[in-house]
Amino acid sequence: MTTTDVIIVGAGPAGAMTAFLLAKAGVAVQLLEKTSFPRQKVCGGGLTHRAYKEIPFNIDPVVHQVVTWGYVGVNGRKYGSIHGDGPISYLIDRPAFDAFLLEKALSQGADCHFGERCLSITHGEDSIRINTPDHTYQCRFLVGADGVHSQVARQLGLLTKRQTSLAHEAHLSFNPQEPHGFTDAITFDFGALPSGYAWIFPKHDHLNVGVFRSWPGKTTTKRQLLQFIKQHPGLSQSKIKALRAYPVPLGLRNERLHCQRAMLVGDAANLADPWLGEGLYYALSSGRIAAEAILNHLHGQTADLASYTREIHQRFSDQFASARRLSLVIHALPSLSVWLLKRSSSLQRMVIDLLRGDKTHETLWREIQTWLPKKMLEKFKYDNQK
């Protein structure tokens, strides 16, 4: 039986970040990953600037494009551009990105066992046992980083009623040598489907196009994605190379994220933006907070891992509540929201500051409340003058 300080189930961004920081601090870490790397991972592939700032090493080798501006529109029309003063997003290929993060963790001394699926977890007085189909592992601390369908969460009895949605994405071919209206910026199309939005992210050799709905119980369908592609003037002639669906967490509420010597991070902890569905920032950030909680406990600064759950809630619970309010307003009034965003430099600055990490959802929500009535009146006058 293999024994170590910390076992992390799942070697994606949340698990790799936790492993990197712990191993760098001299803690013995083993990752258990059910697949092999590089693995196929369904993801839009947009890394926000605030997520980029969470990474304590250079990731330029796996960045396809640095984006400083984008398009916004409604139902494939009325597209306008918004511009930032610096990077807003970094376009990546998730298999390469995940493999790069894992390699950084391994370079610090972490170990990874591929093809190991967690089957059961047993708590001892001062240790935890993890059983896989072929082996038994033992550790002092366990981190569940095994995604939205987390077996670790299920075994620990955590997040039994998590809220998720379902996103659909397609890879569309295009010729990078030919001019294309959507290859130099990210695109968000609000109102492309009820209670949701569509995106277009350019990559080296394809466009990543997807649809997402941010209300609990309201998932997207393959038909909605195909309809968006068909009706969009810039996409209808492109060839679909791949089409996939994947579950997206809809944010944390009042749930506990630890149990004795174990904790959940990233998608396993249901950490994602309830408005846009972005999860990489929360994966990386929760991985850092988890590593800090384990190190503090090992150094005798805390009595247990309860500080992890408290820290996550202090940092994100209010933000998720504000993100849900933003989602409700924007998806209820997509045309008005896009009209305001295209014409208001102050609103553009607010949204860009959010993506850059200079502003929180809570701050954005408060600021919008102060001037939204005024802007709605301007919109009313504008419509009456047409």
N, C-alpha and C positions, 0 to 999 in steps of 0.2 A: 504494500500500500504506500502510495506517494504522499508525503506530508510536507506542507509549506506554510508560510505565514498567511498569504492571501491567495484565494482562488477567485478568478473573474470568469464568469460564464458568459461568453460572447466577446468577440474580438473586433467589433465595429468601433466607430469613433469614441463612444462613451467608455467602452471597456479598454480600448487602447490608450486613451488619455489617462484613465485611472492607473493603468499598469505602468505607463511611462513615468508618472510622478512618483509612484510608490517605489519602483525599482531605482529611480534616480536617488531616492532618499535612503537606499540601502535595504529596503524590505524585499524579502523573497516572494516573488509573484509568479503564478502560473495562470495562463489563460486556457480555457476549454472552448474550442470553437467547433461547431457541428459540421461546418463546410470546410472547403480548402480555399486558399487565397492564391491569386486574386479571384474574388467571387463576383457574380452578377448581383447587383443591388439596384432595385428600382428606386429612383430618386430623381427629382428635377435637376439636381446638380448645381444649384446656386448657393454659394457660401456667402452669407452676409458679412459685412465688414466687422460687425460686433463679434461674429463667430471667429473670423480670421484673427482678431485680437486675442482670443482665448488660447491660441496655439503658441506654445513657448519655443517654437523653432520655425525655420524657414520652410514654407511649403511651395515656393515658386516652381519647383520642378513638375508639380502636378496641376498647376493652374493653367487653364486653356486661355482665359481672357479676363482682363480686369475691366469692369464696367463702371462708368462714371455717370451714365444717364440711361433713361429708359422711355418706353412708350406706355401710355395708358389709353384705353378706349372702352367702348361698349358694343357688344354684339358684332364684333368684326368691323366696326366703323368708328368715325369720329376720333381717330387716333391723334394724340398730341404727345409732346415730349416733355420730360422733366429732367433737370440737370442738377448734378451735385458739384461741389468744389473739389471732391476727392473720390476715392473708390467707394462704391455702394455695394458691389457684389463681385465675387470671384467665381468664374464658371469652371467647374471641375468635372471629371469623370469619376463617379463614385467607386468603382472597383479599384482604380489606380490610387485614389485618395485614401481609401480604407487601408489598402496594402502599405501605402507610404507611412501612415500613422502607426500601423502595427510594427513595421520595421524599426521605427524610432523607439518603440517600447522594447523591442527585442535587443536593440543596441545598448540599452541601459542595463540589461541583464535579466529581463523578464523572459519567461519560457512559454511557448504556446504548443498545445497538443491539438492537432486538427482531427476532424472526424469523431469528436467526442461529444455526444449528446447527453445532456443531463436528464436522468430518469427519476432519481429520487434524492432527497436531502434528509439527513438525520442529525439532529442537534445533540451534542454531548454536553457535559458540564463545562468544559473549556475548549471545545473544538466542534467542527462541523464535518460531516462526511457527505461526499457527493458520489453517487453511483452512476456510472455510464454503462453502456452495453458490455464493455470489456474490462473496465477498471474501477477501482475505488480510490478516491482521493480524500485527503484529510487536510484541514486548514484551521487557522485561528479565526479568520474573517472571510466572509463570502460576499461577493458583489455580483448582483444579477444585472447583466448588460445584454440580455438575450432577446431584446426587441419587444414589440407590442404584444406578441403572443407568449410572453415570458413564462417558461416552465418554472423558473426560480420563484417568481411571484405566486404562481399557482401552488407550488409546494409550501410556501411560507404563509399562504392564506392572505396575501396582500392584494389590494386593488381588485377585488372580486367583481366590481361593477364599473369597470373603466369605460369611459366614453371615447369612441373612435369614429372616424369616417372612412370612406374608401375613395382613393384618388385613382384616376386612370391616366396613363401617359403613353405617348407614341414617339418613336424616333422617325423623323422624316428626312429623306435624302435631299441634298441640294448640292449644286456645283459651286465650290468656294471661289472659283475663278469668275463667276458671273455675278453681276450686281444683284443684291437681294435686299429688300426693305427691312428684314428682321435679323440680319446677321451681325450687326454692330452694337446691339443693345438688348436689354431684357424687355419683355413685353408682358403687361398684365391687362387682361380683358375682363372687366367687371360686368355682370349682367349676361355673360355668355350662357349661363344656366341659373335657375332659381337658387338663391342662397349660396352662391359660389362664384368662382371666377376661373378663367383659363389663363395659361401662361405660355410663353414662347421663349426658350433659352437657346441661343446659338452655341454650337460646339464646333470642334475642328472639322468634322465630316458629316454632321447632321444637325437637325433642329430637334430639340426636346420640347414637345408640345403636350400639355396636360390640362386636366380639369379637376377641380377640387371643390367640395362643399363643406362648409365649416359648422353646420348645425348638427347636433347629435341626432342620429337616426336618419339623416338625409345624406345618402351616399350618391356618388356619381355612377354612371353606366357607360359601357363601351359605346352605346348609341350616341350619347351626348358628346363624347369626344369626337367621334366620326362626324357628327353633325357640325361641330365647331370647325373642324378641318375643311369640310366640304363647303361651308358658307363663307369661309374666310378668303378674301381675294388673293392674299399672298401665299396661301397654303394649298389651295385646292388642286394645283398641278403637281404637287410633290408626291413622291412615292413613300408609302409607309413601310419602313424596314422592320419594325418591331412594335408590339402593343402589349402593355402589361397593366395590371391593377395592383394596388398595395394599400394596406390599412394605415391610417394616420392618426396618432393620438390627438385628442382635443383638449389637452391641458389638464393640469392637476386641480383638484378641489381640496377637500379636507382630509385626504387619505394619509395614512401612515406609510412611510417608505422604508422602515427598518424593522427588524425582528431579531432580538437578541444580538447575535454577532453578524447579522447579514443586512444588506441594504440593496436598493434598486437604483439604477441610473438610466438616463436617456429615455428611449422609447419604452423600456421595461417599466419605468416610473411614470409613463404617460406624459412625458414632458415635451410638449410642442406648442407652438403659437396657435391658439384657438381661432385666430382670424386668418392667417396666411398658411398655417400648417407647417411652418418652418421648424425643423427639429434639431439641426446640427449645432446651433448655438447652445441649446439646452443639453444636448448630449455632451459636448465638450465642457460646459460649465459645471454640470452635475458630476462629471468625472473628476474635475478638480476639487469640488467640494467634498466628494466621497473620500478622495485621497487624504485631504486635510483632516477629515473626521477620524479616519483610521490612525493617522500619524499622531493626532492629539491624544487619542485614547492610548496608543502604545507608549506615549511619553508621560502618561499619568495625568494629563491635563483635564480629561473628562472621565466620568464614571462609566459611560456606555456610549452607544452610537445614536442616542436620541438627538444629539446636537445636529446630526445630518438632516433629519426630517425638519427640525426647526429652521435650520438655515435655508433649506429649499423653499419652505413656505414663506419665510421672511423675504426672500429675494423674488419669488415668482407668483405667489398666490394672488396678490393684488394686481399684478401685471396681467395675469390671465383673465381676471374678472373684467378689467378695462378692455382687453382685447376682444372679449365676447361682446361688450357693448359696441365697440367699433364695428365688429362684424355685423351685428344686428342692424345698425344704421346704414352702413354702406351697401349691404346686400338688399336692404329694403328699398333704398333709393340709389341705385347704381348710376343712372344718368345724371342726377344732380351731383352725386359724389365726384364723378369724373369731370363734369363741367367745372366744379369748384377747383379740383386739383389742377386742371389745365390752365385756369385763369388766375389762380392765387399763388403767387410766389411764396407767401408765408406758409401756406399749407404744404407746398412742395418741400419747403425747408423742414417742416415738422416731420414729414414722412421720411425724408432722407436722413434726418437726424436719428430717427428710430432705427432704420436699417444700419446705420453706422455705429449705433450703440451710444450716441450722445444724448439720447432721449429715451424714456421708457413709455410703454403703452399707457401707463397711468398719467404721466405728464401730458402726453399727446391728447388723451381723452379730456383732461381738464382744460387744455388750451382751446380745443375745438369747441367746447361748450361756451366759451366766452365770445366767440365771433360767428358761430354758425347761424344764429337768428338773423344777424345783419347780412350775411352772404345769401341766405334764402330770400330775403327781401330784394336784394340786387338781382337775383335770378328771376324773380317774379316780374320785376320791372323790365328786365331784358326780354323775356318772353312776350310781354305785352307790346313791346316796341317793334317786334318783327312783323 
